[in-house]
Amino acid sequence: MRSKRFLTIFIVVLLVSTLHAGILSFTFFDFPELGKLGQKWGDCTLIVYPNDEVMLLDSGIAGVSPYLVQRIKDLGITHIDTVVLSHLHSDHYGGFRAILNNFTVGNFYWNGFASTNEAWVVDLFRQRGVAITELAAGDKLEIGEVTLEVLYPSRSQLDSLPIQHSEPAMINMNNNSRAPVRRHTYSWVKLPA
């Protein structure tokens, strides 16, 4: 068992070319203080691109919000350019309210797949004037010299899903199986997300 209060793993890729040298960094947050209480805190990754744009992928459960906000501030982050939601489960979106209360956010990306009782999550971003975009296979985001490509699911797979309701078994099955698969490409290195 680790004795640290939190564990942050940095994966840093440094590529030097004749035109540009930059760092693409991924910070994977862990909150072991919640694990001691027997809670699953969820998922959250902060990506800082070579051009200093910041992306937050998911935000864990609401209970980690104070820890998450503080850790992001400790990294010197004051603005989040892009928020990506993998899928609408509370262990992935629970901290978004705190993120919006503490940081300005430029863009929100998601797959457009929501149950009627979870649509409020997207409305949080809409109410703050954040640009909202639905992503599907084939979509690409250019962030400086990095390309984020969505590999799965296709728009037709998302469009063919039944209308969402609040039946837990259906929400879990459909949300998990339709979470987007993404790939980051920086120069010639491809990093699966």
Secondary structure, 3 states (H helix, E strand, C coil): CCCCCCCCEEEEEEEECCCCEEEEEEEECCCHHHHCCCCCCCCCEEEECCCCCEEEECCCCHHHHHHHHHHHHHCCCCEEEEEECCCCCHHHHCCHHHHHHHCEEEEEEECCCCCCCCCHHHHHHHHCCCEEEECCCCCEEEECCEEEEEEECCHHHHHCCCCCCCCHHHHHHHHHHCCCEEEEEECCEEEEC
